[in-house]
Amino acid sequence: MQLSLDFSAPLAQPPICAPSVKQRQGATSYAAGLLAEEAVEQDLVEAGHRVLDRRARMSAGEIDLISQDNGTIVFTEIKQRRTLDEAAHALSAKQIHRIGQAALEWLSSHDLDHFDIRFDAALVDRQGRREIRANALDFSPH
């Protein structure tokens, strides 16, 4: 019996490569971020907010959560870090400006620019503790 091998045929499945440490850390951070967003959303709903949009992508950037609290449209940036203090310090002036620009774009695209608006920060630590800071993001469009 003679064995013939055909190397021109494609493999049935590509070889499996183990993810790198950086890829695993990125996947873990992404999953933790999603859990943080879900927990914050639940907190806001329990506090009486009506969720209008999640992870809203605008040309200026993304807004994590948009809700309505009575007559106010609330744009919430969610930061998850090892500690609440680290989460609070993770917001840069450039990021706050981007969130404000995205919020103005979102409002005009939804014909809701006649509402009061507020920019909140939701901080989440690794243990799942959450703190929502109302009016935490000072956005000035000028």
Buried (B, 14 or more C-beta within 10 A) or exposed (E): EEEEEEEEEEEEEEEEEEEEEEEEEEEEEEEBBEEBBEBBBEBBEEEEBEBBBEEBEBEBBEBBBBBBBEEEBBBBBBBBBEEBEBBBEBBEEEBBBBBBBBBBBBBEEBEBEEBEBBBBBBBBBBEEEBBBBEEBBEBEEE
